[in-house]
């Protein structure tokens, strides 16, 4: 009989409700789980201990569980009902054990938030995550990263730029605009330029090769990073994946260490910088801080290092090559050998071509122009040269320019040391080479220090100035700026001797000599005025009384070689450099007036200017070679005086901070005819006097004066043409000695005595001969008669005087004896106290007003310029000095 037809059992004491529920279950044919009450009934009926017709008492979950277990082994319907009742009593526990079956109450098990390990799966499948779990995990991770990134962006600030990122050098340019040297400032060769000075073609090359999405990305390029990772994983070309913004941030704000922390910091700062700074600023910052090799940081330094031109003058082809250097300077510089010979050149050519192709690909270059560039070929750079080489004369030029800037502009020394300035000088590259060559030629031919001890420590200094403008076009500062640290063209403390006499003559013609009876009355003199040129004449005051020093001693001035010259004109005395007429002329004019005339001509009233003792007129002052050349340039310019200068303009970051045109001043120092008459007298010196060695072979007009100082410690020649004034000095000093003093030059170069007419004149001629080649043959202005013929003491006119007021090239009086080449401003060539020789004591000689008669003012000891050491730090320079003194 079918189980479905089987009559249900009658209830045994379960009551009507239990019977009704059992009947409903039987009629429905479903195997539903019985309720907890019926389960208890079934358990009671199945229980062998249960009394018929009586419901067993409820014994708890444990009993129900045991009943369910027993029922699972039975096949009778009653046993099944008992098992159902046991399942109802332990539905939850059973559900968990079965791995997610239906609960005892017929409802599905409760779902977990993260279904892992997976419910309802067995074996390995239980541990394989579902696609929902994977997707959810990814979305959750992204949300987590974005959240952290947001917090990091909120707290990470853009730091201040590194000091190193702003370190620059100063760049100095020749007068023709060519770069002279990179120096000063910081340690790195860098010159920052604005984006306007970086060609668009250079910008295109870098953007195309480095970061094509630069103008639209947010500062970072996730796809670029992903591509770099994939390529490196596949063994392809190594790429950084960094954007231009990231490179800019790394160079400007961070360091170059390769750490995860630095990279993450770089990403966050790059996002902020990309959102806050304009793209042109970022690109300019990157190109100005990147390293291009050859010690060059930034595009301007790189342009100079590889093509010797400013960045704004780069061609598209050159820009494409320079952009390749950003990928590895040592890999693409054709002159660097990293592997086989020529490997870098091939690599550079390939990268250059690829960059141009890339520009075409991204739409920054047309195919037509690309083909044109390819036809022109690879723009091979020049061989490497040191940009910061201060050897030779360059170090002196840089110091001279720096001194001028700090003395004449608002740029302080501290600001100048920070770097970043473009300094355009007046120095003529060609003339600098010519002057250096002229000095070295004479030095090599004449000086043999290995054979003659006296040839050791010989120094030369020189300067060349344009009369019309005051430009310093050339200097000679010494053998080598890296070995000899004193700039011999600047202040050195070397006395100039008889090259000072033209200022005495100018003062006499311009201001006049004092009337012996009334000093308020002055008489301008003619160059043909007559004075006594004999040796060791008594020195007189302007009123014709005998001059005495503070000890009551007279002064008897000596001529060179102690020669008597007799009655001579001022022209002849200048021609042969006779001392006695000019020391007396200085007394007649007044040493103070002579000093003012020298200052008006261009000398400075500072430590270089001697005290106005009588020998002041014979050249005890010590102006620099530059200042002396500038003062002689005043004569060449017919009395118009312009201070010598070495810097035309100074710019920084594209902004001009100084231009000499704005401060240039020219004044009329004295009447043009005074200057023209001085020039006419100095022409005689070169034509027929002590300066004949300075004559130029092309017959060009030259005016000049020789000078030799006491005890042959220095010798000079100062002269000029209409277009150029040049001075050359020579002296001896051991610049490496702890205590320095000027040494005698007797026997130097095999000469008995060194005069301005010897080596200085020879150097001057050799230089000027080359410097004036191709220049127009300009004559000096014709002088007009000036002043009156006056007669100094012991030079009274004869009944038939011969002097004339008219200027003449011929000497108006012939010396009684053949003069020597030069004269000395002291009585005899005995040892004198030099201003820098503190150990030298007053010895009663001619320099200190002792028994032989010193040239000091009454009641005062004479002295040369107050200095301590030649070219020392205390004496001030050509453009600047201590206590506000500027020269």
VEXVO-29417 format. One line per field, with one value per residue (C-alpha): x, y, z. Coordinates in Angstrom, 1 decimal, decimal comma. Each point is the difference from the previous one (the first is absolute). Layout:
// residues N
c1 = (X/...)
c2 = (Y/...)
c3 = (Z/...)
// end
This chain:
// residues 887
c1 = (0,0/1,3/1,4/-2,2/-3,1/1,0/-2,4/1,6/0,5/-2,6/1,1/0,9/-0,8/1,2/-3,3/-2,1/2,5/2,8/-2,4/-1,1/3,6/1,0/-3,0/0,9/3,6/-1,1/-2,6/2,4/2,6/2,8/3,1/-0,1/1,9/-2,4/-0,4/1,7/-3,2/-0,7/3,7/-0,5/-3,0/1,8/2,9/-2,4/-1,8/3,3/1,4/-0,2/-0,5/-2,9/-3,3/-2,8/-2,4/2,3/2,3/3,5/1,4/2,4/3,6/1,9/2,3/2,3/-2,9/-1,3/3,4/0,3/-3,4/0,9/3,1/-2,1/-2,6/2,6/0,6/-3,6/-2,1/-3,5/-1,9/-0,1/3,8/0,2/-2,4/2,2/3,1/-1,8/-0,9/3,7/1,1/-2,4/1,4/3,5/-0,6/2,8/2,7/-0,9/0,0/3,5/1,3/-1,5/1,6/-3,1/-3,0/-3,6/-0,7/-2,2/-2,8/0,1/1,9/3,4/3,1/1,1/2,5/3,5/1,3/3,2/-0,8/3,5/0,8/-3,0/-3,1/-1,5/3,3/2,2/3,7/2,1/-3,0/-0,7/3,2/-0,5/-1,5/-3,0/0,0/-2,1/2,6/2,8/-1,8/-1,0/3,6/1,4/-2,6/0,7/3,7/-0,4/-2,3/2,5/3,0/-2,1/-0,9/3,6/1,1/-2,6/1,2/3,7/-0,7/-1,8/3,0/3,0/1,1/2,3/3,3/2,3/2,4/3,4/2,8/1,9/-2,8/0,6/3,8/1,3/3,3/0,7/0,8/2,4/0,0/2,6/-0,8/-1,0/-2,6/1,9/0,1/3,2/-0,3/-2,4/1,0/-1,2/-3,3/-0,6/1,7/-2,2/0,4/-3,6/-1,6/-3,8/-1,8/-3,7/-2,2/0,1/3,7/-0,6/-1,0/-3,3/1,8/2,0/-3,2/-1,6/2,9/0,0/-3,8/-0,1/2,8/-0,7/-3,7/-2,3/-3,0/1,7/-2,3/-3,1/1,0/-0,4/3,6/0,2/-0,7/-1,3/0,0/3,6/1,0/-1,9/1,8/3,3/-0,7/-1,1/3,0/2,4/-1,8/0,3/3,7/-0,5/1,5/0,2/-2,4/-0,6/-3,7/0,4/-1,6/1,7/-1,8/1,4/3,6/-0,5/-1,2/2,9/2,6/-1,5/-1,5/1,4/3,3/1,1/-0,1/-1,8/-2,3/-3,7/-0,7/1,6/-1,9/-3,4/0,8/0,9/-3,4/-2,0/2,0/-0,2/-3,8/-0,1/2,5/-1,8/-3,2/1,5/2,8/-0,3/1,5/2,5/1,4/0,4/1,6/2,4/0,9/0,7/2,2/1,9/0,7/0,7/3,6/1,3/3,5/3,3/-0,7/-2,9/-3,2/-2,9/-0,6/2,0/3,2/-0,6/-0,4/3,3/1,8/-1,1/-0,5/1,5/-3,1/-2,9/-3,0/-2,3/2,2/-0,3/-1,3/-2,6/2,6/2,3/-3,0/-0,8/3,5/0,1/-3,3/1,6/2,6/-2,8/-0,2/3,6/2,8/2,8/-1,9/-0,6/3,0/2,0/3,3/-0,5/1,2/-2,2/0,5/1,6/1,3/-2,8/-2,7/-1,3/-0,1/-2,1/-2,3/-0,4/-0,8/-2,6/-1,6/0,0/-1,7/-2,5/-0,9/-0,7/-2,2/-1,8/-0,7/-1,6/-2,0/-1,5/-0,6/2,7/2,1/-1,0/1,3/1,4/2,0/1,1/1,4/1,8/1,7/1,0/1,6/2,1/1,2/0,8/1,0/3,3/0,9/3,4/2,6/-0,1/1,6/0,2/-2,6/1,5/3,6/1,5/3,5/2,1/-1,6/-3,6/0,2/1,2/-2,8/-2,6/1,3/0,1/-3,5/-1,3/1,8/-1,7/-3,4/0,1/1,4/-2,3/-3,3/-2,6/1,2/1,8/2,9/-2,3/-2,6/2,7/1,3/-3,5/0,5/-2,4/1,3/0,9/2,9/0,9/3,5/2,0/2,9/1,1/0,9/2,4/1,9/0,2/1,9/2,2/1,0/0,7/2,1/2,0/0,9/0,8/2,2/2,2/0,0/1,2/2,7/1,4/-0,5/2,1/-0,8/1,9/3,1/-0,3/-1,5/-0,9/-2,5/-2,1/-3,2/-0,3/-3,6/-1,8/-3,3/-1,9/-3,3/-1,5/-2,9/-2,0/0,3/-3,4/-2,1/2,2/-0,4/2,7/0,7/3,0/2,1/2,9/-0,4/2,9/1,4/-3,1/-2,9/0,1/3,6/0,6/-3,0/0,7/-1,5/2,9/-2,3/-1,8/1,5/3,3/1,8/2,6/1,1/-0,2/2,9/0,4/-3,2/-1,6/1,8/-2,7/-2,4/2,4/0,3/-3,8/-0,5/2,6/-1,7/-3,5/0,3/3,3/3,0/-0,3/1,3/3,0/-1,4/-3,7/-1,0/-3,6/1,4/0,6/1,6/-0,8/3,3/1,1/1,7/2,9/0,5/3,6/1,3/3,4/0,7/3,2/0,6/-0,6/-1,4/-1,4/-3,7/-1,8/-3,5/-2,2/1,2/3,6/0,9/2,0/-2,2/0,9/-1,3/-1,1/3,6/1,1/1,7/0,0/-1,0/2,2/-1,7/2,1/-0,3/0,5/3,7/0,6/0,2/-0,2/-2,4/0,3/-2,8/-2,8/-3,6/-2,8/-0,4/3,7/-0,1/-3,0/1,7/3,1/-1,8/2,1/-1,1/1,2/-2,3/-3,1/0,5/0,5/-3,0/-2,1/1,1/-0,9/-3,5/-0,5/0,0/-3,7/-1,0/2,0/-1,8/-3,4/1,0/1,0/-3,3/-1,9/1,8/-1,2/2,3/-1,7/0,5/0,5/2,8/1,6/0,6/3,2/0,3/0,6/3,7/2,3/0,8/-3,7/0,5/2,6/-2,4/0,0/-3,7/-1,0/-3,1/-1,0/0,9/-3,7/-0,3/3,2/-1,2/-3,3/1,6/2,2/-3,2/-1,2/2,9/-0,8/-3,7/1,0/-0,8/-3,2/0,2/-2,0/0,6/1,3/-2,6/-0,1/-3,7/-2,6/-3,0/-1,2/-3,2/-1,6/-3,0/-0,4/-0,3/2,7/1,2/2,8/1,0/3,0/-1,7/-2,2/2,9/2,6/1,4/2,5/1,3/2,4/3,0/1,8/0,1/0,5/3,0/1,7/-0,4/1,0/3,2/0,8/-0,4/2,2/2,8/-0,4/0,2/3,5/0,9/-0,8/1,5/3,3/0,1/0,1/-3,0/1,3/-0,2/-3,8/-0,2/-2,5/1,4/-3,0/0,9/-3,2/0,1/0,9/0,3/1,5/2,2/2,6/0,4/2,5/-0,1/2,4/2,6/-1,2/-3,0/-2,4/-0,1/-3,0/-1,0/-3,4/-1,1/-2,8/-1,3/-3,2/-2,0/1,8/1,9/2,3/2,3/2,6/1,7/2,9/1,3/1,3/-1,7/-0,2/-3,7/0,3/2,1/-1,5/1,3/0,0/2,2/0,9/3,4/2,6/0,2/3,6/1,3/-3,4/-0,1/3,7/-0,5/2,0/-3,1/-3,7/-1,6/-3,4/1,7/1,1/-2,3/-3,2/0,3/0,7/-3,0/-2,2/1,2/-0,5/-3,5/-1,1/1,4/-2,5/-2,8/-0,1/0,2/-2,8/-0,9/-0,3/3,2/-1,4/2,3/-0,1/-1,6/2,3/0,7/-0,3/2,4/-0,6/1,3/3,1/3,6/1,1/3,5/0,8/2,6/3,5/-1,6/-0,4/-0,3/3,1/-0,1/-1,0/-2,4/-0,7/-3,0/-3,2/-3,6/-0,8/-0,1/2,6/1,0/3,7/1,5/0,5/3,2/2,7/1,2/3,5/0,9/-1,5/-2,8/-0,5/-3,1/-1,8/0,1/-0,6/-2,2/2,6/3,4/2,1/-0,8/0,3/-2,3/-3,2/-2,9/-2,8/-3,5/-0,5/3,4/-0,8/3,4/1,7/0,9/0,6/3,8/0,5/0,0/-1,7/-3,4/-0,5/1,3/3,3/3,3/0,0/-3,3/-3,3/-2,8/-2,5/-2,2/1,4/-0,6/-1,2/1,7/-0,6/-1,3/-1,1/-3,6/-1,2/-0,2/1,1/0,6/0,0/-3,4/-1,1/-3,6/0,3/0,8/-3,3/-0,3/-0,6/-3,8/-0,2/1,7/-0,5/-1,8/-2,1/3,0/-0,8/2,2)
c2 = (0,0/3,4/2,1/2,9/-2,1/-1,2/1,2/2,4/-1,1/1,1/2,5/-1,5/2,5/2,9/1,8/1,3/2,6/-2,6/-2,3/2,8/1,0/-3,6/-0,5/3,2/-1,1/-3,5/1,4/2,6/-2,7/2,5/-0,9/3,1/0,2/-0,4/2,7/-0,1/-1,3/-2,8/-0,9/-0,6/-2,2/-2,0/-0,5/-1,1/-2,4/-1,5/-0,2/-3,4/1,4/2,2/-1,2/-0,3/2,8/2,2/2,8/-0,4/3,0/2,4/-1,0/2,8/0,3/-2,9/-2,5/1,4/-0,4/-3,5/-0,8/1,6/-2,2/-3,1/1,0/0,4/-3,7/-1,0/-0,4/0,3/3,2/0,5/-0,2/2,6/2,3/-0,5/0,9/3,1/1,0/-0,5/2,2/2,7/-0,1/0,5/1,8/2,6/-2,4/-2,3/2,7/1,0/-3,5/-0,8/3,1/2,0/-2,3/1,1/0,9/-2,0/2,6/-0,3/3,4/0,3/0,6/3,6/1,4/1,2/3,5/-1,6/-3,4/-1,4/-2,9/-0,5/-1,6/-2,9/-0,8/-2,9/-0,8/2,4/1,9/1,1/2,1/1,5/3,6/0,9/2,7/2,1/-0,4/0,9/3,1/1,1/-0,4/2,1/2,7/0,1/0,2/2,8/1,9/-0,6/1,3/3,0/0,8/-0,2/2,1/2,6/0,2/0,1/2,8/1,9/-0,2/0,0/3,5/1,1/0,6/2,9/-0,5/-1,5/2,5/-2,0/0,5/3,7/-0,1/1,8/1,2/3,5/0,1/2,6/1,1/1,6/3,4/-1,9/-2,0/-3,3/-1,8/0,7/-2,2/-1,4/0,8/1,1/-0,8/-3,6/-3,3/-1,0/1,4/1,2/3,2/0,1/1,5/0,7/-2,1/2,9/-0,7/-3,7/-0,6/-1,6/-2,6/-1,1/-0,2/-2,1/-2,4/-0,6/-0,3/-2,4/-2,2/0,1/0,6/0,5/0,5/2,7/2,8/-1,9/-2,4/0,7/-0,3/-3,8/-2,5/-3,3/-1,5/1,1/-1,7/-3,1/0,0/0,4/-2,9/-2,3/0,9/-0,7/-3,3/-1,0/0,8/3,0/3,5/1,3/2,9/2,2/0,5/3,5/3,0/3,3/1,3/-2,9/0,7/3,7/-0,8/-2,4/2,5/3,0/-1,3/-3,4/-1,9/-2,7/-3,0/-3,1/-1,0/-0,8/2,7/2,6/-1,3/0,2/3,4/1,1/-1,3/2,0/3,2/-0,4/-0,1/3,1/1,8/-1,1/1,5/3,3/1,0/1,0/-2,4/2,5/0,5/-3,7/-0,6/2,9/-1,2/-3,5/1,2/2,4/-2,6/-3,2/-1,2/-0,1/-1,2/1,8/1,6/1,9/0,3/1,6/0,7/3,3/-1,6/-3,0/2,2/1,6/-3,2/-1,8/2,7/3,2/2,0/1,2/-2,2/2,3/-0,4/-3,8/-1,6/-2,7/-2,5/1,0/0,0/-3,6/-1,1/1,8/-1,6/-3,4/0,9/0,1/-3,8/-0,5/2,6/-2,6/-2,2/2,7/2,4/-0,9/0,9/-2,4/-3,5/-2,4/-3,2/-0,3/3,0/1,8/-1,8/3,2/1,8/-2,8/0,0/3,8/0,0/-2,7/1,8/3,3/-1,6/-1,7/3,2/1,8/-2,9/0,1/3,7/-0,8/-2,8/2,2/2,8/2,5/-0,2/-0,2/-2,8/2,7/1,7/-3,4/-0,9/3,3/-0,6/-3,5/1,4/2,4/-2,9/-0,5/3,2/-1,2/2,1/1,5/-1,9/0,5/3,2/1,1/2,7/0,9/0,4/3,1/-0,7/2,6/3,5/-1,1/0,0/3,6/1,0/-1,6/1,7/3,4/-0,4/-1,0/2,9/2,4/-1,5/0,2/3,5/1,5/-1,9/-1,0/-3,6/-0,9/-2,4/-2,5/0,1/-0,3/-3,2/-1,5/-0,1/0,1/3,2/0,5/2,6/1,6/1,6/2,4/-2,3/-0,5/-3,7/0,8/2,8/-2,1/-2,7/2,6/1,6/-3,3/-1,1/3,2/-0,4/-3,7/0,7/2,4/-2,1/-3,1/1,8/2,2/-1,8/-3,0/-0,7/-3,3/1,9/3,3/0,2/3,6/-1,1/-1,7/1,6/2,4/1,1/1,8/1,8/1,9/1,4/1,4/2,5/1,6/3,9/0,7/-2,4/-1,0/-3,7/-2,2/-2,2/-1,9/-0,6/-2,1/-1,1/-2,3/-3,4/-2,0/0,8/-3,4/0,4/3,8/1,4/3,7/1,7/2,0/2,2/1,1/1,7/-1,4/2,8/0,4/3,6/1,3/2,4/2,5/-1,1/2,4/3,1/0,7/0,8/2,6/1,6/-0,1/1,8/2,6/0,7/-0,2/1,7/1,8/0,7/2,2/3,5/0,2/3,2/-0,8/-3,7/1,0/1,0/-3,0/-0,1/-2,9/-1,2/-1,0/-3,3/2,1/1,6/-0,3/-1,7/-1,0/-3,7/-0,3/-2,7/0,4/3,5/1,5/-0,4/3,4/0,9/1,9/3,3/-0,9/-0,7/-3,2/-2,9/-1,7/-3,1/-0,1/-0,4/3,0/-2,0/1,0/-2,3/-0,5/-2,0/-2,3/-0,9/-3,5/-0,6/3,2/1,9/3,7/1,0/3,8/2,3/-2,0/0,5/-2,0/-1,8/-1,1/-0,9/-2,2/-1,4/-1,2/-0,3/2,5/0,1/3,4/2,2/-2,0/-0,2/3,8/0,5/-2,0/2,3/3,1/-1,4/-1,5/-3,8/0,2/1,5/-2,6/-2,7/1,5/0,1/-3,7/-0,9/2,0/-2,0/-3,2/-1,1/-0,7/1,8/-3,2/-2,1/0,1/3,8/1,0/2,9/3,3/0,3/1,5/-3,3/-0,5/1,6/-2,7/-2,9/-1,3/-0,9/-3,5/0,0/-3,3/-0,7/0,4/3,4/1,3/-1,2/1,7/3,3/-0,1/-0,7/3,4/1,6/-2,0/1,1/3,7/0,4/-2,0/-2,4/-3,2/-2,4/-3,4/-2,7/-3,8/-0,9/1,0/-1,7/-2,6/-2,1/-2,6/-2,2/2,0/3,3/2,6/1,2/2,4/1,7/2,2/2,4/1,1/1,1/1,0/3,5/2,0/3,3/2,5/-0,4/3,0/2,2/-2,0/2,1/-0,9/-3,7/0,5/1,8/-2,8/-2,5/2,1/0,0/-3,8/-0,5/1,4/-2,6/-2,8/1,7/1,1/-0,7/-2,8/-1,7/-0,7/-3,8/0,5/1,3/-1,9/-1,3/1,3/3,6/0,4/3,0/-1,1/2,0/-1,4/0,2/-2,2/-0,4/-1,5/0,2/0,2/-2,7/-1,6/-1,7/0,6/1,2/1,1/1,1/1,8/1,1/0,3/0,4/1,9/-3,2/-1,9/0,8/-2,7/-0,3/-2,6/-0,4/-2,2/-0,7/-2,7/-1,5/-3,5/-0,4/-3,2/1,5/0,4/3,6/1,6/2,9/1,3/-1,0/1,8/-0,8/0,8/-2,8/-1,4/-1,4/0,7/3,7/2,3/1,8/-0,4/3,2/0,6/0,3/-3,6/-3,0/1,9/2,1/-3,1/-1,8/3,1/0,2/-3,7/0,1/3,3/-1,0/-3,0/1,8/2,9/-2,1/0,9/3,1/3,3/2,2/2,8/3,0/1,8/3,5/2,8/2,0/3,7/2,3/0,0/1,9/2,1/-0,8/0,2/-0,4/-2,0/1,1/-0,1/-0,1/3,8/1,1/1,2/3,3/-1,9/-2,7/-2,8/-1,8/0,4/-0,4/-2,2/-3,7/-2,0/-3,5/1,0/0,6/3,7/-0,6/-2,7/-1,6/0,7/-3,7/-3,0/-1,0/-3,5/-1,9/0,8/1,9/-0,8/2,0/-0,2/1,4/-3,1/-3,7/-0,9/-2,2/1,7/-1,0/-1,5/0,5/-3,7/-0,6/0,6/-1,2/2,9/2,7/3,7/0,2/3,7/-0,5/1,9/-1,6/1,1/3,5/-0,8/1,7/-0,3/1,8/-1,9/1,0/0,4/3,0/2,4/-1,5/-3,3/-3,2/-0,9/-3,5/-2,0/-1,3/-1,4/-3,7/-3,2/-2,6/0,1/-0,8/-0,9/-0,2/3,4/2,2/-0,3/-1,0/1,7/0,0/-0,4/0,0/0,2/2,7/0,9/0,8/-1,0/0,2)
c3 = (0,0/-0,9/2,8/-1,1/0,4/3,5/2,6/2,4/3,5/2,5/2,5/3,4/2,5/-2,1/0,0/-2,8/-1,1/-0,5/-1,8/-2,3/-0,9/-0,7/-2,3/-1,9/-0,5/-1,2/-2,5/-1,5/-0,9/0,9/2,0/2,0/3,2/3,0/2,5/3,2/1,8/-2,5/0,1/3,6/-0,6/-2,6/2,2/2,8/-2,3/-1,2/3,4/1,4/3,5/-0,9/1,3/-2,5/-0,1/2,1/-1,3/1,3/1,8/-2,0/0,9/-1,8/-3,0/1,0/0,0/-3,3/-1,5/1,1/-1,3/-3,3/-0,2/0,7/-2,5/-2,7/0,2/-0,3/-3,0/1,5/-0,5/3,7/0,2/-2,8/1,9/3,1/-2,0/-1,3/3,5/1,0/-3,0/1,1/3,5/-1,5/-3,3/0,4/1,0/-2,7/-2,5/0,9/-0,1/-3,4/-1,6/-0,7/-0,3/0,8/3,6/2,2/-0,6/-3,8/-0,6/-1,8/2,2/0,7/-2,6/1,3/-1,1/-1,4/-1,2/0,3/0,3/-2,3/1,5/-1,8/-1,7/0,8/-0,5/-2,0/-1,3/3,6/-0,2/-3,5/0,5/-2,1/-2,5/2,3/2,7/-2,4/-1,4/3,5/1,2/-2,9/0,5/3,7/-0,5/-2,5/2,4/2,8/-2,1/-1,1/3,5/1,2/-3,0/0,8/3,6/-1,2/-2,5/2,7/2,4/-2,5/-0,8/-2,9/1,7/-0,6/-2,9/0,8/0,3/-2,6/-2,5/0,1/-0,1/-3,0/-1,5/-1,4/-3,7/-1,3/-3,6/-2,2/-1,6/-3,2/1,9/0,0/3,3/1,9/3,1/2,5/3,5/3,5/1,5/1,2/-0,8/-2,9/-3,5/-0,5/-1,3/0,3/-3,0/-0,4/-2,3/-2,5/-0,6/-0,6/-3,7/-0,6/-2,1/3,1/2,0/-2,7/-0,1/3,8/0,3/-3,0/1,3/3,7/0,6/-2,9/2,3/2,0/-0,9/1,0/2,8/3,7/0,8/0,1/-2,8/1,3/-3,5/-0,5/3,2/-1,0/-3,4/1,7/2,3/-2,9/-2,1/2,8/0,8/-3,6/-0,1/-2,2/0,2/3,5/0,6/3,0/-0,6/1,6/-1,5/-0,6/3,1/2,1/-1,3/0,8/3,5/0,6/-1,2/1,8/3,2/0,7/-0,2/-2,5/2,4/-1,4/2,8/0,1/2,5/-2,2/-3,0/1,8/1,3/-3,6/-1,2/2,5/-0,4/-3,8/0,1/2,1/-2,2/-3,1/1,3/1,4/-2,3/-3,7/-2,5/-1,5/3,5/0,5/-3,3/0,4/3,5/-1,3/-2,8/2,3/2,7/-2,1/-0,5/-3,6/0,6/-0,3/3,4/-1,5/2,0/-1,9/-3,6/-0,2/1,4/-2,3/-3,0/0,8/0,8/-3,2/-2,6/1,6/-0,5/2,2/0,3/-1,9/-3,1/-0,1/-3,2/0,0/-1,0/2,9/2,4/-1,0/0,9/3,3/1,0/-0,5/2,7/2,6/-0,5/1,0/-0,8/0,1/-2,5/-2,7/0,2/-3,1/1,6/3,0/-0,5/2,1/-2,2/-3,4/-1,8/-1,7/1,9/1,6/-3,4/-1,5/3,0/-0,1/-3,7/0,5/2,9/-1,8/-3,0/2,2/1,8/-3,3/-1,1/3,3/-0,5/-3,3/1,6/2,7/-2,4/1,1/-3,3/-3,6/-2,2/-2,4/2,7/1,3/-3,4/-0,3/3,4/-1,0/-3,1/2,0/2,2/3,6/1,8/1,5/3,1/0,6/2,1/3,7/1,5/3,5/0,7/3,4/-0,9/1,7/-1,0/-1,8/-0,1/0,4/3,8/0,0/-2,4/2,2/3,1/-1,8/-1,2/3,5/1,7/-2,5/0,6/3,8/-0,1/-2,6/0,2/2,6/-0,2/3,2/0,2/1,8/-2,8/-2,7/1,7/-0,2/-3,7/-2,9/-1,6/-3,6/-0,1/-3,2/0,2/-2,1/-0,4/-3,6/-0,5/-2,8/1,8/3,1/-1,9/-1,7/3,3/1,6/-2,9/0,1/3,6/-0,3/-3,0/1,9/3,1/-1,8/-2,0/2,8/3,3/0,9/3,7/-0,1/-1,1/1,8/3,5/-0,5/-2,7/2,6/1,2/-2,9/-0,5/-2,8/0,0/-2,6/-1,2/-3,1/0,0/-2,8/0,4/-1,5/2,2/2,9/-0,8/1,4/-3,0/1,2/3,1/1,1/3,6/0,4/-1,1/1,1/2,2/1,6/1,0/0,4/1,9/-0,2/-3,1/-1,3/-2,1/3,1/3,0/1,1/1,8/-2,8/-0,5/-3,5/0,0/-2,8/-1,8/2,5/-1,4/-2,7/2,8/1,3/-3,4/-0,5/3,4/-1,0/-3,3/1,5/3,4/-0,4/2,2/3,0/0,0/2,5/1,5/-0,1/-0,1/-0,9/-3,4/-2,3/-3,4/-2,4/-1,5/-3,4/-0,7/-1,1/3,4/1,2/3,2/1,3/-0,7/1,9/2,5/3,7/-0,1/3,2/0,1/0,4/1,1/-2,4/1,6/-0,8/3,6/0,6/1,0/3,3/1,7/3,6/1,1/-2,0/-2,7/-3,6/-2,9/-3,0/-2,7/-2,2/-3,6/-1,3/-0,2/1,9/-3,3/-0,4/-2,8/0,1/-0,9/-1,7/-1,1/1,7/-3,4/0,0/3,7/-0,8/-3,1/2,0/3,4/1,8/3,7/1,3/-2,3/0,9/3,7/0,0/-2,3/2,4/2,9/-2,1/-0,9/3,4/0,8/1,0/-3,3/-1,8/2,0/-1,0/-3,6/0,1/1,6/-2,6/-2,7/1,6/2,8/3,4/3,3/2,0/1,3/-3,4/0,2/1,8/2,4/-1,6/0,9/-2,6/-1,6/-0,6/-3,4/-0,9/0,4/3,6/-0,5/-0,9/-2,2/-1,6/-3,6/-0,8/1,6/-1,5/-3,5/0,7/0,9/-3,1/-2,0/1,2/-1,8/-3,1/0,2/0,1/3,7/0,1/3,0/0,3/2,8/-1,2/0,3/-0,6/0,0/-2,7/1,5/2,6/-0,4/2,1/-0,9/-3,2/1,9/-0,5/3,4/-1,1/-3,2/-0,1/-2,5/2,8/2,3/-2,6/0,6/-2,0/1,2/-1,3/2,3/-1,4/-3,1/-3,2/-1,0/3,3/-0,8/-3,6/1,1/2,4/-2,8/-2,3/2,7/0,5/-3,8/0,3/2,7/-2,5/-3,1/1,5/3,7/2,4/-1,6/-3,5/0,6/0,0/-3,5/-2,2/-3,3/-2,1/0,9/2,1/2,4/3,6/3,2/3,1/3,0/1,6/3,8/2,4/3,7/2,9/0,1/-3,1/1,7/-2,8/-3,6/-2,1/-3,5/-0,4/-3,4/-2,4/-3,5/-0,8/0,5/2,8/3,2/1,4/3,0/0,8/3,3/1,2/3,5/2,3/3,0/1,4/0,2/2,0/2,7/3,5/0,1/-3,4/-1,2/-3,3/-1,2/-2,1/-3,7/-0,7/-2,4/-0,8/-3,6/-0,3/0,1/2,3/0,9/-0,9/-1,4/-1,3/-3,4/0,1/0,5/0,8/-3,2/-2,0/1,3/-0,6/-3,6/-0,8/1,4/-1,5/-3,4/-0,1/1,8/-2,5/-3,1/-2,3/2,0/-1,6/0,1/2,1/0,7/3,3/0,0/-0,8/3,2/0,1/1,8/3,8/3,0/0,3/0,0/3,6/1,5/3,0/2,5/-1,5/-3,5/-0,6/-3,6/-1,8/-2,0/-3,1/1,2/-2,4/1,4/-1,9/1,1/-3,0/0,7/-1,8/-0,4/0,2/3,4/0,7/1,9/-0,3/3,1/0,9/0,0/-1,6/2,3/1,3/-1,0/3,2/3,2/3,6/2,4/2,8/0,4/-0,1/-0,5/3,7/2,0/0,9/2,3/-2,0/1,4/0,4/1,6/3,7/1,1/-1,9/2,4/-0,5/-0,6/-0,5/-3,8/-2,7/0,5/3,6/0,0/1,6/-0,4/-3,8/-0,2/-0,2/-2,3/2,7/0,8/2,6/3,4/-1,5/-1,1/-3,6/-0,8/-2,9/-0,1/3,3/-0,7/1,7/-2,6/-3,8/-1,2/3,5/1,3/1,8/-3,0/-1,9/-3,6/-3,3/0,6/3,8/3,3/3,7/1,9/-3,0/-2,2/-3,6/-3,0)
// end
